[in-house]
Amino acid sequence: MNNQWMKRTLLAISIQFVMGSLYAAEGASDVSTDEAAQLDQAVSADTASTSSAEVTNPTNTATSTQEVAINKDETKSLVPKPGSQAAEALQKKEGDVTQETNLQEVFTSNERQYSLIKKGEFSTFYDLDYSYYRDSQINAGMNEGQLYQLRVDEDANHTITNTFTAQYGVRDNLTFTASLPLVTKSDSLKDTTTAGLGDINLGARWEPFPLKAGRLPLILFGSLSTKTGDSPYEINPETDLSTGKGYYSVGVGASTRKYIDPVVLFASVSANYGFKETGLNQVRGGGNSEGEGGNQAGGRILDEFDPGMTGGFSFGFAYSFNYDVSMTMSYQQSFNMNTSFKYKPVAGMSDEYKAADQSSGMFSIALGVRVNPETIVNGTLGIGLTEDSPDISLGLSFPLDILGFGKKKAK
């Protein structure tokens, strides 16, 4: 026991000597005599306590030595201190992209009618679309109950549309848009091709209610479509092609969306009204016009055209595989009603034809690829599901800032 006590005493004296040296090296030579005495008493008390503990339980020797060392030099915390470089590196930066933010950006890059831009922002887009429509038409002629003409015409139309779209944020909840289409058409039946300006479109998107947790966002949109393209009712329908629809129209609609990780669901409804065109004087069905009613051996003269009403809906979802690749699938359905043609009267009798209601359904798949941190390019494949819709359509869309037309952001 005496030997152990001697060892502990020597150890305490050594520790006191080392501590005194350290204090002296750090400029702590001004320690008073009373403080040194207190330090000696503390070391002596610790030594006596440790010796007493060894008598009771000799196995605590190593543990007590470790505790002395721990108390003297506490282990530093692994948590970065506030304001340190490590803490700043672990904190989320303002420009970091979350999964929901990335999904929203992917979705709105392809479905722009579901989003708005900030006040003062200006952005431009380019869309390249190709559609192919093929149909078999039976051309039959009868006279006094006798069939004198029967021909099956194969109609194949190829249409390429280049659309330049600009949008401007008037307010945070109001965005104006304008689009300029350039159309190229080819018809294998007529063996002719045409190219020119299409119908310019103006539009607006408005979000009447601010975003609120638990409530679906609502965006109302309206559009005005002009007739700047070549009208199908002012050309020779037997030999020429049109680049526009030939009448003014206005449209309204509403859209909403819902983010459910890891997809976003969306849906919209719309309605369009076409204004009646009068004084057309277009010969249809062959022949030449002779007098007020035209040549009855060949064709009739179209005087008025009423496009009627068009309504439709669409829905789908967008999914982001990762930061660079995403996919959007959607379905669109439209209905055209109350379309009528009025021809100039023949022998005092009016000739009016009301077309049957039409329905067009399309299923579309879009693949978005991020080519740089701020640009997403979308490719679209559309498949027609009804007789009145194109058999197939292809599309390519991207913002024009990829070509140097920089996006102007609000200040």
Contacts in CASP RR format, 6 or more apart in sequence:
PFRMAT RR
TARGET T0000
AUTHOR 0000-0000-0000
METHOD contacts of the structure
MODEL  1
MNNQWMKRTLLAISIQFVMGSLYAAEGASDVSTDEAAQLDQAVSADTAST
SSAEVTNPTNTATSTQEVAINKDETKSLVPKPGSQAAEALQKKEGDVTQE
TNLQEVFTSNERQYSLIKKGEFSTFYDLDYSYYRDSQINAGMNEGQLYQL
RVDEDANHTITNTFTAQYGVRDNLTFTASLPLVTKSDSLKDTTTAGLGDI
NLGARWEPFPLKAGRLPLILFGSLSTKTGDSPYEINPETDLSTGKGYYSV
GVGASTRKYIDPVVLFASVSANYGFKETGLNQVRGGGNSEGEGGNQAGGR
ILDEFDPGMTGGFSFGFAYSFNYDVSMTMSYQQSFNMNTSFKYKPVAGMS
DEYKAADQSSGMFSIALGVRVNPETIVNGTLGIGLTEDSPDISLGLSFPL
DILGFGKKKAK
1 55 0 8 1.000
4 51 0 8 1.000
4 54 0 8 1.000
5 51 0 8 1.000
8 47 0 8 1.000
8 50 0 8 1.000
8 51 0 8 1.000
9 47 0 8 1.000
11 47 0 8 1.000
12 43 0 8 1.000
12 44 0 8 1.000
12 46 0 8 1.000
12 47 0 8 1.000
15 43 0 8 1.000
16 39 0 8 1.000
16 40 0 8 1.000
16 43 0 8 1.000
19 39 0 8 1.000
23 29 0 8 1.000
23 31 0 8 1.000
46 68 0 8 1.000
50 61 0 8 1.000
50 64 0 8 1.000
53 60 0 8 1.000
53 64 0 8 1.000
54 60 0 8 1.000
54 61 0 8 1.000
80 86 0 8 1.000
80 87 0 8 1.000
80 90 0 8 1.000
81 87 0 8 1.000
97 105 0 8 1.000
97 323 0 8 1.000
99 261 0 8 1.000
99 262 0 8 1.000
99 320 0 8 1.000
100 259 0 8 1.000
100 261 0 8 1.000
102 320 0 8 1.000
102 323 0 8 1.000
103 259 0 8 1.000
103 262 0 8 1.000
103 263 0 8 1.000
103 264 0 8 1.000
103 318 0 8 1.000
103 320 0 8 1.000
103 326 0 8 1.000
104 115 0 8 1.000
104 259 0 8 1.000
104 264 0 8 1.000
105 376 0 8 1.000
106 318 0 8 1.000
106 320 0 8 1.000
106 326 0 8 1.000
106 328 0 8 1.000
106 368 0 8 1.000
106 376 0 8 1.000
107 114 0 8 1.000
107 115 0 8 1.000
107 257 0 8 1.000
107 264 0 8 1.000
107 266 0 8 1.000
107 318 0 8 1.000
107 326 0 8 1.000
107 328 0 8 1.000
108 114 0 8 1.000
108 115 0 8 1.000
109 368 0 8 1.000
109 376 0 8 1.000
109 378 0 8 1.000
109 397 0 8 1.000
109 399 0 8 1.000
110 318 0 8 1.000
110 328 0 8 1.000
110 366 0 8 1.000
110 368 0 8 1.000
110 376 0 8 1.000
110 378 0 8 1.000
110 380 0 8 1.000
110 397 0 8 1.000
111 266 0 8 1.000
111 318 0 8 1.000
111 328 0 8 1.000
111 330 0 8 1.000
112 125 0 8 1.000
112 165 0 8 1.000
112 167 0 8 1.000
113 205 0 8 1.000
113 219 0 8 1.000
113 221 0 8 1.000
113 255 0 8 1.000
113 268 0 8 1.000
114 219 0 8 1.000
114 255 0 8 1.000
114 256 0 8 1.000
114 257 0 8 1.000
114 266 0 8 1.000
114 268 0 8 1.000
115 205 0 8 1.000
115 219 0 8 1.000
116 169 0 8 1.000
116 172 0 8 1.000
116 173 0 8 1.000
116 174 0 8 1.000
116 175 0 8 1.000
116 205 0 8 1.000
116 207 0 8 1.000
116 219 0 8 1.000
117 123 0 8 1.000
117 167 0 8 1.000
117 168 0 8 1.000
117 169 0 8 1.000
117 175 0 8 1.000
118 169 0 8 1.000
118 172 0 8 1.000
118 409 0 8 1.000
118 410 0 8 1.000
119 169 0 8 1.000
119 170 0 8 1.000
119 171 0 8 1.000
119 172 0 8 1.000
119 410 0 8 1.000
120 168 0 8 1.000
120 169 0 8 1.000
120 170 0 8 1.000
120 408 0 8 1.000
120 409 0 8 1.000
120 410 0 8 1.000
120 411 0 8 1.000
121 168 0 8 1.000
121 169 0 8 1.000
121 407 0 8 1.000
121 408 0 8 1.000
121 409 0 8 1.000
121 410 0 8 1.000
122 166 0 8 1.000
122 167 0 8 1.000
122 168 0 8 1.000
122 169 0 8 1.000
122 407 0 8 1.000
122 408 0 8 1.000
123 166 0 8 1.000
123 167 0 8 1.000
123 399 0 8 1.000
123 401 0 8 1.000
123 407 0 8 1.000
123 408 0 8 1.000
124 164 0 8 1.000
124 165 0 8 1.000
124 166 0 8 1.000
124 167 0 8 1.000
124 399 0 8 1.000
124 400 0 8 1.000
124 401 0 8 1.000
124 405 0 8 1.000
124 407 0 8 1.000
125 164 0 8 1.000
125 165 0 8 1.000
125 166 0 8 1.000
125 167 0 8 1.000
125 397 0 8 1.000
125 398 0 8 1.000
125 399 0 8 1.000
125 400 0 8 1.000
126 162 0 8 1.000
126 163 0 8 1.000
126 164 0 8 1.000
126 165 0 8 1.000
126 397 0 8 1.000
126 398 0 8 1.000
126 399 0 8 1.000
126 400 0 8 1.000
126 403 0 8 1.000
127 161 0 8 1.000
127 162 0 8 1.000
127 163 0 8 1.000
127 165 0 8 1.000
127 395 0 8 1.000
127 396 0 8 1.000
127 397 0 8 1.000
128 160 0 8 1.000
128 161 0 8 1.000
128 162 0 8 1.000
128 163 0 8 1.000
128 395 0 8 1.000
128 396 0 8 1.000
128 397 0 8 1.000
129 159 0 8 1.000
129 160 0 8 1.000
129 161 0 8 1.000
129 163 0 8 1.000
129 393 0 8 1.000
129 394 0 8 1.000
129 395 0 8 1.000
129 396 0 8 1.000
130 158 0 8 1.000
130 159 0 8 1.000
130 160 0 8 1.000
130 161 0 8 1.000
130 393 0 8 1.000
130 394 0 8 1.000
130 395 0 8 1.000
131 157 0 8 1.000
131 158 0 8 1.000
131 159 0 8 1.000
131 161 0 8 1.000
131 390 0 8 1.000
131 392 0 8 1.000
131 393 0 8 1.000
131 394 0 8 1.000
132 156 0 8 1.000
132 157 0 8 1.000
132 158 0 8 1.000
132 159 0 8 1.000
132 390 0 8 1.000
132 391 0 8 1.000
132 392 0 8 1.000
132 393 0 8 1.000
133 155 0 8 1.000
133 156 0 8 1.000
133 157 0 8 1.000
133 159 0 8 1.000
133 390 0 8 1.000
133 391 0 8 1.000
134 154 0 8 1.000
134 155 0 8 1.000
134 156 0 8 1.000
134 157 0 8 1.000
134 391 0 8 1.000
135 154 0 8 1.000
135 155 0 8 1.000
135 387 0 8 1.000
136 152 0 8 1.000
136 153 0 8 1.000
136 154 0 8 1.000
136 155 0 8 1.000
137 152 0 8 1.000
137 153 0 8 1.000
137 154 0 8 1.000
137 155 0 8 1.000
138 150 0 8 1.000
138 151 0 8 1.000
138 152 0 8 1.000
138 153 0 8 1.000
139 149 0 8 1.000
139 150 0 8 1.000
139 151 0 8 1.000
139 152 0 8 1.000
139 153 0 8 1.000
140 147 0 8 1.000
140 149 0 8 1.000
140 150 0 8 1.000
140 151 0 8 1.000
141 147 0 8 1.000
141 148 0 8 1.000
141 149 0 8 1.000
141 150 0 8 1.000
142 148 0 8 1.000
153 189 0 8 1.000
154 188 0 8 1.000
154 189 0 8 1.000
155 187 0 8 1.000
155 188 0 8 1.000
155 189 0 8 1.000
156 187 0 8 1.000
156 188 0 8 1.000
156 189 0 8 1.000
157 185 0 8 1.000
157 186 0 8 1.000
157 187 0 8 1.000
157 188 0 8 1.000
158 185 0 8 1.000
158 186 0 8 1.000
158 187 0 8 1.000
159 183 0 8 1.000
159 184 0 8 1.000
159 185 0 8 1.000
159 186 0 8 1.000
160 183 0 8 1.000
160 184 0 8 1.000
160 185 0 8 1.000
161 181 0 8 1.000
161 182 0 8 1.000
161 183 0 8 1.000
161 184 0 8 1.000
162 181 0 8 1.000
162 182 0 8 1.000
162 183 0 8 1.000
163 179 0 8 1.000
163 180 0 8 1.000
163 181 0 8 1.000
163 182 0 8 1.000
164 179 0 8 1.000
164 180 0 8 1.000
164 181 0 8 1.000
164 400 0 8 1.000
165 177 0 8 1.000
165 178 0 8 1.000
165 179 0 8 1.000
165 180 0 8 1.000
166 177 0 8 1.000
166 178 0 8 1.000
166 179 0 8 1.000
167 175 0 8 1.000
167 176 0 8 1.000
167 177 0 8 1.000
167 178 0 8 1.000
168 175 0 8 1.000
168 176 0 8 1.000
168 177 0 8 1.000
169 175 0 8 1.000
169 176 0 8 1.000
169 410 0 8 1.000
170 176 0 8 1.000
173 206 0 8 1.000
173 207 0 8 1.000
173 208 0 8 1.000
173 210 0 8 1.000
174 204 0 8 1.000
174 205 0 8 1.000
174 206 0 8 1.000
174 207 0 8 1.000
175 204 0 8 1.000
175 205 0 8 1.000
175 206 0 8 1.000
176 202 0 8 1.000
176 203 0 8 1.000
176 204 0 8 1.000
177 201 0 8 1.000
177 202 0 8 1.000
177 203 0 8 1.000
177 204 0 8 1.000
177 205 0 8 1.000
178 200 0 8 1.000
178 201 0 8 1.000
178 202 0 8 1.000
178 203 0 8 1.000
179 200 0 8 1.000
179 201 0 8 1.000
180 197 0 8 1.000
180 200 0 8 1.000
181 197 0 8 1.000
181 198 0 8 1.000
181 199 0 8 1.000
181 200 0 8 1.000
181 201 0 8 1.000
182 195 0 8 1.000
182 196 0 8 1.000
182 197 0 8 1.000
182 198 0 8 1.000
183 195 0 8 1.000
183 196 0 8 1.000
183 197 0 8 1.000
183 198 0 8 1.000
183 229 0 8 1.000
183 243 0 8 1.000
183 244 0 8 1.000
184 193 0 8 1.000
184 194 0 8 1.000
184 195 0 8 1.000
184 196 0 8 1.000
185 193 0 8 1.000
185 194 0 8 1.000
185 195 0 8 1.000
185 241 0 8 1.000
185 242 0 8 1.000
185 243 0 8 1.000
186 192 0 8 1.000
186 193 0 8 1.000
186 241 0 8 1.000
187 193 0 8 1.000
187 241 0 8 1.000
190 238 0 8 1.000
190 239 0 8 1.000
190 240 0 8 1.000
190 241 0 8 1.000
192 239 0 8 1.000
192 240 0 8 1.000
192 241 0 8 1.000
193 241 0 8 1.000
194 230 0 8 1.000
194 240 0 8 1.000
194 241 0 8 1.000
194 242 0 8 1.000
194 243 0 8 1.000
195 243 0 8 1.000
196 229 0 8 1.000
196 230 0 8 1.000
196 243 0 8 1.000
197 228 0 8 1.000
197 229 0 8 1.000
197 243 0 8 1.000
198 228 0 8 1.000
198 229 0 8 1.000
198 230 0 8 1.000
198 243 0 8 1.000
198 244 0 8 1.000
199 225 0 8 1.000
199 226 0 8 1.000
199 227 0 8 1.000
199 228 0 8 1.000
199 229 0 8 1.000
199 244 0 8 1.000
199 245 0 8 1.000
199 246 0 8 1.000
200 225 0 8 1.000
200 226 0 8 1.000
200 228 0 8 1.000
201 223 0 8 1.000
201 224 0 8 1.000
201 225 0 8 1.000
201 226 0 8 1.000
202 223 0 8 1.000
202 224 0 8 1.000
202 226 0 8 1.000
203 221 0 8 1.000
203 222 0 8 1.000
203 223 0 8 1.000
203 224 0 8 1.000
204 221 0 8 1.000
204 222 0 8 1.000
204 223 0 8 1.000
205 219 0 8 1.000
205 220 0 8 1.000
205 221 0 8 1.000
205 222 0 8 1.000
206 219 0 8 1.000
206 220 0 8 1.000
206 221 0 8 1.000
207 217 0 8 1.000
207 218 0 8 1.000
207 219 0 8 1.000
207 220 0 8 1.000
208 218 0 8 1.000
208 220 0 8 1.000
209 215 0 8 1.000
209 217 0 8 1.000
209 218 0 8 1.000
211 217 0 8 1.000
216 256 0 8 1.000
216 257 0 8 1.000
216 258 0 8 1.000
217 256 0 8 1.000
217 257 0 8 1.000
218 254 0 8 1.000
218 255 0 8 1.000
218 256 0 8 1.000
219 254 0 8 1.000
219 255 0 8 1.000
219 256 0 8 1.000
220 252 0 8 1.000
220 253 0 8 1.000
220 254 0 8 1.000
221 252 0 8 1.000
221 253 0 8 1.000
221 254 0 8 1.000
221 255 0 8 1.000
221 270 0 8 1.000
222 250 0 8 1.000
222 251 0 8 1.000
222 252 0 8 1.000
222 253 0 8 1.000
223 250 0 8 1.000
223 251 0 8 1.000
223 252 0 8 1.000
223 272 0 8 1.000
224 248 0 8 1.000
224 249 0 8 1.000
224 250 0 8 1.000
224 251 0 8 1.000
225 245 0 8 1.000
225 248 0 8 1.000
225 249 0 8 1.000
225 250 0 8 1.000
225 251 0 8 1.000
225 272 0 8 1.000
226 248 0 8 1.000
227 244 0 8 1.000
227 245 0 8 1.000
227 246 0 8 1.000
227 247 0 8 1.000
227 248 0 8 1.000
228 244 0 8 1.000
229 242 0 8 1.000
229 243 0 8 1.000
229 244 0 8 1.000
229 246 0 8 1.000
230 240 0 8 1.000
230 241 0 8 1.000
230 242 0 8 1.000
230 243 0 8 1.000
230 244 0 8 1.000
231 242 0 8 1.000
231 244 0 8 1.000
231 245 0 8 1.000
231 246 0 8 1.000
231 247 0 8 1.000
231 277 0 8 1.000
232 242 0 8 1.000
232 244 0 8 1.000
232 245 0 8 1.000
232 246 0 8 1.000
233 246 0 8 1.000
233 277 0 8 1.000
233 280 0 8 1.000
233 282 0 8 1.000
233 302 0 8 1.000
233 305 0 8 1.000
234 246 0 8 1.000
234 280 0 8 1.000
234 282 0 8 1.000
235 241 0 8 1.000
235 242 0 8 1.000
235 282 0 8 1.000
236 283 0 8 1.000
237 282 0 8 1.000
237 284 0 8 1.000
237 285 0 8 1.000
238 285 0 8 1.000
238 286 0 8 1.000
245 307 0 8 1.000
246 277 0 8 1.000
247 274 0 8 1.000
247 275 0 8 1.000
247 276 0 8 1.000
247 277 0 8 1.000
247 305 0 8 1.000
247 307 0 8 1.000
248 274 0 8 1.000
248 275 0 8 1.000
249 272 0 8 1.000
249 273 0 8 1.000
249 274 0 8 1.000
249 275 0 8 1.000
249 307 0 8 1.000
250 272 0 8 1.000
250 273 0 8 1.000
250 274 0 8 1.000
251 270 0 8 1.000
251 271 0 8 1.000
251 272 0 8 1.000
251 273 0 8 1.000
252 270 0 8 1.000
252 271 0 8 1.000
253 268 0 8 1.000
253 269 0 8 1.000
253 270 0 8 1.000
253 271 0 8 1.000
254 268 0 8 1.000
254 269 0 8 1.000
254 270 0 8 1.000
255 266 0 8 1.000
255 267 0 8 1.000
255 268 0 8 1.000
255 269 0 8 1.000
256 266 0 8 1.000
256 267 0 8 1.000
256 268 0 8 1.000
257 264 0 8 1.000
257 265 0 8 1.000
257 266 0 8 1.000
257 267 0 8 1.000
258 264 0 8 1.000
258 265 0 8 1.000
258 266 0 8 1.000
262 319 0 8 1.000
262 320 0 8 1.000
263 317 0 8 1.000
263 318 0 8 1.000
263 319 0 8 1.000
264 317 0 8 1.000
264 318 0 8 1.000
265 315 0 8 1.000
265 316 0 8 1.000
265 317 0 8 1.000
266 315 0 8 1.000
266 316 0 8 1.000
266 317 0 8 1.000
266 318 0 8 1.000
266 330 0 8 1.000
267 313 0 8 1.000
267 314 0 8 1.000
267 315 0 8 1.000
267 316 0 8 1.000
268 313 0 8 1.000
268 314 0 8 1.000
268 315 0 8 1.000
269 311 0 8 1.000
269 312 0 8 1.000
269 313 0 8 1.000
270 311 0 8 1.000
270 312 0 8 1.000
270 313 0 8 1.000
271 309 0 8 1.000
271 310 0 8 1.000
271 311 0 8 1.000
271 312 0 8 1.000
272 309 0 8 1.000
272 310 0 8 1.000
272 311 0 8 1.000
273 308 0 8 1.000
273 309 0 8 1.000
273 310 0 8 1.000
274 306 0 8 1.000
274 307 0 8 1.000
274 308 0 8 1.000
274 309 0 8 1.000
274 310 0 8 1.000
275 307 0 8 1.000
276 304 0 8 1.000
276 305 0 8 1.000
276 306 0 8 1.000
276 307 0 8 1.000
277 304 0 8 1.000
277 305 0 8 1.000
277 306 0 8 1.000
278 303 0 8 1.000
278 304 0 8 1.000
279 303 0 8 1.000
279 304 0 8 1.000
280 302 0 8 1.000
280 303 0 8 1.000
280 304 0 8 1.000
280 305 0 8 1.000
281 289 0 8 1.000
281 301 0 8 1.000
281 302 0 8 1.000
281 303 0 8 1.000
282 301 0 8 1.000
282 302 0 8 1.000
283 289 0 8 1.000
283 294 0 8 1.000
283 299 0 8 1.000
283 300 0 8 1.000
283 301 0 8 1.000
283 302 0 8 1.000
284 299 0 8 1.000
284 300 0 8 1.000
284 301 0 8 1.000
284 302 0 8 1.000
284 343 0 8 1.000
285 298 0 8 1.000
285 299 0 8 1.000
285 300 0 8 1.000
286 298 0 8 1.000
286 299 0 8 1.000
287 295 0 8 1.000
287 297 0 8 1.000
287 298 0 8 1.000
287 299 0 8 1.000
288 294 0 8 1.000
288 295 0 8 1.000
289 295 0 8 1.000
289 301 0 8 1.000
292 344 0 8 1.000
292 345 0 8 1.000
293 300 0 8 1.000
293 301 0 8 1.000
293 344 0 8 1.000
293 345 0 8 1.000
293 346 0 8 1.000
294 300 0 8 1.000
294 301 0 8 1.000
294 344 0 8 1.000
294 346 0 8 1.000
296 346 0 8 1.000
300 343 0 8 1.000
300 344 0 8 1.000
300 346 0 8 1.000
300 351 0 8 1.000
301 343 0 8 1.000
301 344 0 8 1.000
302 341 0 8 1.000
302 342 0 8 1.000
302 343 0 8 1.000
302 344 0 8 1.000
303 342 0 8 1.000
303 343 0 8 1.000
303 344 0 8 1.000
304 341 0 8 1.000
304 342 0 8 1.000
305 340 0 8 1.000
305 341 0 8 1.000
305 342 0 8 1.000
306 338 0 8 1.000
306 339 0 8 1.000
306 340 0 8 1.000
306 341 0 8 1.000
306 342 0 8 1.000
307 336 0 8 1.000
307 339 0 8 1.000
308 336 0 8 1.000
308 337 0 8 1.000
308 338 0 8 1.000
308 339 0 8 1.000
308 340 0 8 1.000
309 336 0 8 1.000
309 337 0 8 1.000
309 338 0 8 1.000
310 334 0 8 1.000
310 335 0 8 1.000
310 336 0 8 1.000
310 337 0 8 1.000
311 334 0 8 1.000
311 335 0 8 1.000
311 336 0 8 1.000
312 332 0 8 1.000
312 333 0 8 1.000
312 334 0 8 1.000
312 335 0 8 1.000
313 332 0 8 1.000
313 333 0 8 1.000
314 330 0 8 1.000
314 331 0 8 1.000
314 332 0 8 1.000
314 333 0 8 1.000
315 330 0 8 1.000
315 331 0 8 1.000
316 328 0 8 1.000
316 329 0 8 1.000
316 330 0 8 1.000
316 331 0 8 1.000
317 328 0 8 1.000
317 329 0 8 1.000
317 330 0 8 1.000
318 326 0 8 1.000
318 327 0 8 1.000
318 328 0 8 1.000
319 326 0 8 1.000
319 327 0 8 1.000
319 328 0 8 1.000
320 326 0 8 1.000
321 327 0 8 1.000
323 370 0 8 1.000
324 369 0 8 1.000
324 370 0 8 1.000
325 367 0 8 1.000
325 368 0 8 1.000
325 369 0 8 1.000
325 370 0 8 1.000
326 367 0 8 1.000
326 368 0 8 1.000
326 376 0 8 1.000
327 365 0 8 1.000
327 366 0 8 1.000
327 367 0 8 1.000
327 368 0 8 1.000
328 364 0 8 1.000
328 365 0 8 1.000
328 366 0 8 1.000
328 368 0 8 1.000
328 378 0 8 1.000
329 363 0 8 1.000
329 364 0 8 1.000
329 365 0 8 1.000
329 366 0 8 1.000
330 363 0 8 1.000
330 364 0 8 1.000
330 366 0 8 1.000
331 361 0 8 1.000
331 362 0 8 1.000
331 363 0 8 1.000
331 364 0 8 1.000
332 361 0 8 1.000
332 362 0 8 1.000
332 364 0 8 1.000
333 359 0 8 1.000
333 360 0 8 1.000
333 361 0 8 1.000
333 362 0 8 1.000
334 359 0 8 1.000
334 360 0 8 1.000
334 361 0 8 1.000
335 357 0 8 1.000
335 358 0 8 1.000
335 359 0 8 1.000
336 357 0 8 1.000
336 358 0 8 1.000
336 359 0 8 1.000
336 360 0 8 1.000
336 388 0 8 1.000
337 357 0 8 1.000
338 354 0 8 1.000
339 354 0 8 1.000
339 355 0 8 1.000
339 358 0 8 1.000
340 352 0 8 1.000
340 353 0 8 1.000
340 354 0 8 1.000
340 355 0 8 1.000
341 352 0 8 1.000
341 353 0 8 1.000
341 354 0 8 1.000
341 355 0 8 1.000
342 350 0 8 1.000
342 351 0 8 1.000
342 352 0 8 1.000
342 353 0 8 1.000
343 350 0 8 1.000
343 351 0 8 1.000
343 352 0 8 1.000
343 353 0 8 1.000
344 351 0 8 1.000
345 351 0 8 1.000
358 388 0 8 1.000
359 386 0 8 1.000
359 388 0 8 1.000
360 384 0 8 1.000
360 386 0 8 1.000
360 388 0 8 1.000
360 389 0 8 1.000
361 384 0 8 1.000
361 385 0 8 1.000
361 386 0 8 1.000
361 388 0 8 1.000
361 389 0 8 1.000
362 382 0 8 1.000
362 383 0 8 1.000
362 384 0 8 1.000
362 385 0 8 1.000
362 389 0 8 1.000
362 390 0 8 1.000
362 393 0 8 1.000
363 382 0 8 1.000
363 383 0 8 1.000
363 384 0 8 1.000
363 385 0 8 1.000
364 380 0 8 1.000
364 381 0 8 1.000
364 382 0 8 1.000
364 383 0 8 1.000
364 393 0 8 1.000
365 380 0 8 1.000
365 381 0 8 1.000
365 382 0 8 1.000
366 378 0 8 1.000
366 379 0 8 1.000
366 380 0 8 1.000
366 381 0 8 1.000
367 378 0 8 1.000
367 379 0 8 1.000
367 380 0 8 1.000
368 376 0 8 1.000
368 377 0 8 1.000
368 378 0 8 1.000
368 379 0 8 1.000
369 376 0 8 1.000
369 377 0 8 1.000
369 378 0 8 1.000
370 376 0 8 1.000
371 377 0 8 1.000
371 398 0 8 1.000
371 402 0 8 1.000
372 402 0 8 1.000
374 401 0 8 1.000
374 407 0 8 1.000
375 398 0 8 1.000
375 399 0 8 1.000
375 401 0 8 1.000
375 402 0 8 1.000
376 398 0 8 1.000
376 399 0 8 1.000
377 396 0 8 1.000
377 397 0 8 1.000
377 398 0 8 1.000
377 402 0 8 1.000
378 396 0 8 1.000
378 397 0 8 1.000
378 398 0 8 1.000
379 394 0 8 1.000
379 395 0 8 1.000
379 396 0 8 1.000
379 397 0 8 1.000
380 393 0 8 1.000
380 394 0 8 1.000
380 395 0 8 1.000
380 396 0 8 1.000
380 397 0 8 1.000
381 392 0 8 1.000
381 393 0 8 1.000
381 394 0 8 1.000
381 395 0 8 1.000
382 392 0 8 1.000
382 393 0 8 1.000
382 394 0 8 1.000
383 391 0 8 1.000
383 392 0 8 1.000
384 390 0 8 1.000
384 391 0 8 1.000
384 392 0 8 1.000
384 393 0 8 1.000
399 407 0 8 1.000
400 406 0 8 1.000
401 407 0 8 1.000
END
